[in-house]
Amino acid sequence: MLNEWTGARDASQGSGNGMNHKRGLEILAVIPARGGSKGLPRKNIRDLCGKPLIAYSIEAALAARSISRVVVSTDDVEIAEAARAHGAETPFPRPATIAGDRDSIGLAMEHMLAGLRDQGYEPDAVVTLYPTCPFRTPGLLDYLCGQFERGFNSVITARRVTHGPYSLFESRDGLLAPVLADHAPGRPFERRYGLFQGVRFRAADRKFVHFIQDEIALVDIDTLEDFYLAEEIIRDGRFRFEN
């Protein structure tokens, strides 16, 4: 049965994606979306070419054959309504005490998992999909979730960036000094991205990092300029959802 306010399903109903989900691991996708975003107020439900920003993450997760259930963790009634309108569940609200701009997403994830366990639902793995990354494809999600089947217990996305001795500086006594040694060659660094972060429970400690090279996939909306860029990408047909 559906909860009248939240749209939560009974744990006995099985996989949230119905016939689209193949048999295998029970993988839960959690989309954290608090109401009090600062960089771009109300960005999670801001209209992006005809639908709210959060809808892009929901639709990709629902279309992925490997993801069993899609839920949104939010403290905001409007975000919850938008999430349900696009097919996600909002089993219960996130408490305001863990919905501040300085509260870690980890607390929200722990709250969601604890609440679902109380309802009798225990996934094999959980993935975090930040709604500010609208350019995921179901195929990418299936590929990354497939790493759990290969025995990895941690799967994340990152970007590799190379810095030379004169590309990073810090202020020292009013002067700019290179962070890296003057003689250092180009050195690769890695930066994590919220495109995908996943953990499989009760599995051996094996970590998998997928490096994203596609500049469109790396778009992460935090400012109005980021939002305008995303609009331009969509209107120009530069993102193919089915890839």
KEMI-445132 format. One line per field, with one value per residue (C-alpha): residue number from 1; residue in three letters; x, y, z. Coordinates in Angstrom, 2 decimals. Each point is the difference from the previous one (the first is absolute). Layout:
<atoms>
resi: (NUM;...)
resn: (Ala;...)
X: (X;...)
Y: (Y;...)
Z: (Z;...)
</atoms>
This chain:
<atoms>
resi: (1;2;3;4;5;6;7;8;9;10;11;12;13;14;15;16;17;18;19;20;21;22;23;24;25;26;27;28;29;30;31;32;33;34;35;36;37;38;39;40;41;42;43;44;45;46;47;48;49;50;51;52;53;54;55;56;57;58;59;60;61;62;63;64;65;66;67;68;69;70;71;72;73;74;75;76;77;78;79;80;81;82;83;84;85;86;87;88;89;90;91;92;93;94;95;96;97;98;99;100;101;102;103;104;105;106;107;108;109;110;111;112;113;114;115;116;117;118;119;120;121;122;123;124;125;126;127;128;129;130;131;132;133;134;135;136;137;138;139;140;141;142;143;144;145;146;147;148;149;150;151;152;153;154;155;156;157;158;159;160;161;162;163;164;165;166;167;168;169;170;171;172;173;174;175;176;177;178;179;180;181;182;183;184;185;186;187;188;189;190;191;192;193;194;195;196;197;198;199;200;201;202;203;204;205;206;207;208;209;210;211;212;213;214;215;216;217;218;219;220;221;222;223;224;225;226;227;228;229;230;231;232;233;234;235;236;237;238;239;240;241;242;243)
resn: (Met;Leu;Asn;Glu;Trp;Thr;Gly;Ala;Arg;Asp;Ala;Ser;Gln;Gly;Ser;Gly;Asn;Gly;Met;Asn;His;Lys;Arg;Gly;Leu;Glu;Ile;Leu;Ala;Val;Ile;Pro;Ala;Arg;Gly;Gly;Ser;Lys;Gly;Leu;Pro;Arg;Lys;Asn;Ile;Arg;Asp;Leu;Cys;Gly;Lys;Pro;Leu;Ile;Ala;Tyr;Ser;Ile;Glu;Ala;Ala;Leu;Ala;Ala;Arg;Ser;Ile;Ser;Arg;Val;Val;Val;Ser;Thr;Asp;Asp;Val;Glu;Ile;Ala;Glu;Ala;Ala;Arg;Ala;His;Gly;Ala;Glu;Thr;Pro;Phe;Pro;Arg;Pro;Ala;Thr;Ile;Ala;Gly;Asp;Arg;Asp;Ser;Ile;Gly;Leu;Ala;Met;Glu;His;Met;Leu;Ala;Gly;Leu;Arg;Asp;Gln;Gly;Tyr;Glu;Pro;Asp;Ala;Val;Val;Thr;Leu;Tyr;Pro;Thr;Cys;Pro;Phe;Arg;Thr;Pro;Gly;Leu;Leu;Asp;Tyr;Leu;Cys;Gly;Gln;Phe;Glu;Arg;Gly;Phe;Asn;Ser;Val;Ile;Thr;Ala;Arg;Arg;Val;Thr;His;Gly;Pro;Tyr;Ser;Leu;Phe;Glu;Ser;Arg;Asp;Gly;Leu;Leu;Ala;Pro;Val;Leu;Ala;Asp;His;Ala;Pro;Gly;Arg;Pro;Phe;Glu;Arg;Arg;Tyr;Gly;Leu;Phe;Gln;Gly;Val;Arg;Phe;Arg;Ala;Ala;Asp;Arg;Lys;Phe;Val;His;Phe;Ile;Gln;Asp;Glu;Ile;Ala;Leu;Val;Asp;Ile;Asp;Thr;Leu;Glu;Asp;Phe;Tyr;Leu;Ala;Glu;Glu;Ile;Ile;Arg;Asp;Gly;Arg;Phe;Arg;Phe;Glu;Asn)
X: (0.00;1.07;0.42;-2.38;2.58;3.32;-0.75;2.07;-0.56;-0.43;3.23;-1.76;-0.61;3.52;1.94;-1.04;0.81;-2.41;0.52;2.98;2.16;1.89;0.61;3.19;1.16;-2.56;1.46;-1.53;0.55;-0.28;-0.23;0.75;-1.76;-0.41;-2.07;2.48;2.57;2.09;1.93;-3.19;-3.15;-2.59;2.25;-1.17;-3.47;0.99;-1.39;2.66;-1.39;-3.47;0.54;1.57;3.72;-0.54;-2.07;3.09;1.63;-3.26;-0.72;3.51;-0.18;-3.46;1.16;3.09;-0.71;2.35;-1.63;-2.81;-1.46;0.32;-0.62;0.53;1.24;-1.36;-1.26;-2.06;-3.66;0.26;3.04;-1.78;-3.01;2.17;1.91;-3.18;-1.41;2.99;-0.14;2.22;-1.01;0.30;-0.46;0.33;1.27;3.59;0.11;0.95;2.79;1.93;-1.08;2.27;2.64;2.75;-1.55;1.63;-1.83;1.15;-2.43;-2.87;0.95;0.20;-3.42;-1.55;1.53;-0.97;-3.59;-0.26;1.41;-2.70;-2.50;1.57;2.01;3.68;1.84;3.20;1.50;-0.80;1.01;-0.10;-0.99;0.29;-2.80;2.41;1.50;-2.75;2.01;0.15;-1.16;-1.70;2.82;2.63;-1.97;-0.31;3.73;0.89;-2.53;1.41;3.26;-1.78;-0.72;3.72;0.81;0.77;-1.49;0.73;-0.66;0.54;0.42;2.88;1.78;3.74;1.65;3.67;1.83;3.50;2.25;-1.55;-3.71;-0.73;1.05;-0.55;0.46;3.11;0.81;-1.89;1.60;-1.21;2.17;-0.38;-1.54;1.93;3.77;1.51;1.63;-3.13;-1.29;-3.69;-1.59;-3.41;-2.56;-3.47;-3.16;-3.14;-3.29;-3.55;-0.99;0.03;1.10;-0.88;0.57;-0.80;-0.63;1.49;2.64;3.78;1.92;0.61;-0.21;-0.82;0.52;-1.49;1.61;-2.45;1.41;-3.17;-0.21;-3.80;-0.32;2.19;-2.39;-0.92;-2.56;0.81;-0.38;-2.32;2.77;0.14;-3.75;0.19;2.72;-2.23;-2.86;2.26;1.20;-3.56;-1.30;2.93;-0.69;3.49;-1.19;-1.38;-1.92;-0.09;3.80)
Y: (0.00;3.58;2.40;2.89;2.75;-1.60;-2.44;-2.64;-3.62;-2.98;-1.99;-3.15;1.54;-0.83;1.95;3.60;-0.10;-2.85;-1.90;2.18;-1.45;-3.19;-2.54;0.55;2.24;2.21;3.45;3.08;3.44;2.92;3.55;2.54;3.31;2.45;3.13;2.60;0.14;3.19;0.38;-0.15;0.15;-2.73;-1.45;-3.59;0.88;2.84;-0.59;-1.32;-0.16;-1.10;-1.99;0.52;-0.62;-2.94;-1.79;-0.69;-2.09;-1.77;-0.94;-1.33;-2.16;-1.32;-0.90;-1.87;-3.74;-0.64;2.40;-1.52;2.97;3.80;2.21;3.68;1.27;3.50;2.33;1.99;-0.64;1.50;-2.09;-3.10;0.74;0.52;-3.21;-2.06;1.62;-1.37;-3.51;0.02;-0.86;2.26;-2.52;2.59;3.57;0.77;1.71;3.68;-0.82;-1.74;2.19;3.00;1.13;-1.25;-3.39;-2.91;-2.05;-3.01;0.90;0.20;-3.36;-1.63;1.42;-1.32;-3.48;-0.29;0.98;-2.47;-2.79;0.78;-0.57;-3.38;1.03;-0.98;0.66;-1.74;3.29;3.70;2.69;3.75;2.10;3.75;1.85;2.74;-2.39;-0.26;-1.62;-3.66;-2.78;-3.25;-1.83;1.67;-0.85;-3.63;-0.18;1.41;-2.13;-2.98;0.45;-1.19;-3.28;-0.21;0.07;3.66;1.41;3.67;1.68;3.71;2.41;2.44;2.29;-0.07;3.42;0.64;2.89;1.23;2.03;3.33;-0.81;0.04;2.83;1.04;3.33;0.28;3.33;1.90;-1.85;-2.90;-3.08;-3.28;-2.82;-2.66;-0.10;2.05;-3.06;-2.17;-1.25;-0.09;-1.91;-1.72;0.68;-1.45;1.85;-1.86;0.83;-0.53;-1.74;-3.35;-1.21;-3.54;-2.54;-3.70;-1.38;-3.23;-0.18;-0.19;3.28;0.66;3.51;1.05;3.52;0.96;3.07;2.20;1.65;1.34;3.73;-0.06;-2.77;2.04;2.97;0.54;2.73;2.32;3.47;1.76;-0.14;-3.81;-0.11;2.07;-2.34;-3.02;1.69;0.67;-3.63;-1.31;2.49;-0.72;-3.75;-0.71;-2.49;-3.39;-1.58;-3.45;-0.42)
Z: (0.00;-0.57;2.86;-0.75;0.52;-0.84;-2.78;1.78;-0.99;2.21;0.39;-1.21;-3.44;-1.16;-2.57;-0.61;-3.71;-0.71;-3.25;-0.93;2.77;-0.70;2.73;1.92;2.81;1.69;-0.67;1.57;-1.54;2.40;-1.35;2.77;-0.64;2.84;-0.40;1.23;-2.80;0.20;-3.25;-2.08;2.16;-0.69;-2.70;0.50;-1.31;-2.31;-3.50;-2.36;-3.54;1.05;3.17;3.43;0.34;2.35;-2.64;-2.13;2.73;0.83;-3.61;-0.60;3.14;-0.87;-3.52;1.24;0.00;2.91;2.47;2.01;1.83;-0.21;3.03;0.73;3.36;0.57;2.69;-2.50;-0.88;-3.51;-0.85;1.30;-2.19;-3.07;0.72;0.25;-3.14;-1.91;1.44;3.10;3.52;3.04;2.82;2.77;0.40;0.91;3.42;-0.02;2.45;-2.79;-2.92;0.52;-2.48;2.33;0.70;-1.77;-2.60;2.00;2.78;-2.48;-1.48;3.42;0.88;-3.20;0.32;3.67;-0.79;-2.87;2.16;2.57;-2.81;-0.76;-3.06;-0.18;-3.30;-1.04;-1.14;0.08;-2.48;0.55;-3.00;0.51;-1.82;-1.07;-2.58;-2.64;-2.80;0.98;-2.27;1.04;-1.78;2.17;3.15;-1.07;-0.73;3.41;1.88;-1.87;1.89;3.14;-1.80;-0.80;3.71;0.66;3.20;-0.76;-3.35;-0.62;-2.89;-0.27;-2.41;-0.64;-0.17;-0.74;1.67;-0.71;2.31;-1.06;-0.13;3.76;2.29;3.61;1.73;2.15;1.63;-2.66;-2.89;-2.14;0.34;-1.94;2.01;-1.89;-0.18;-2.79;-1.51;0.19;-3.37;-0.82;2.85;-0.17;2.71;0.50;0.96;1.07;-1.71;1.22;-3.19;1.81;3.45;0.95;2.75;0.09;3.47;1.34;-2.72;-0.08;0.04;-3.71;-1.41;-3.56;-1.39;-3.35;-1.54;-1.88;-3.12;-1.60;0.79;-0.22;2.57;2.33;0.08;3.67;0.61;2.88;-1.51;-2.43;-2.61;0.39;-0.52;-3.19;-1.27;0.63;-1.86;-2.98;-0.06;-0.05;-2.57;-2.31;0.23;1.34;2.64;-0.99;2.88;-1.58;-0.21)
</atoms>
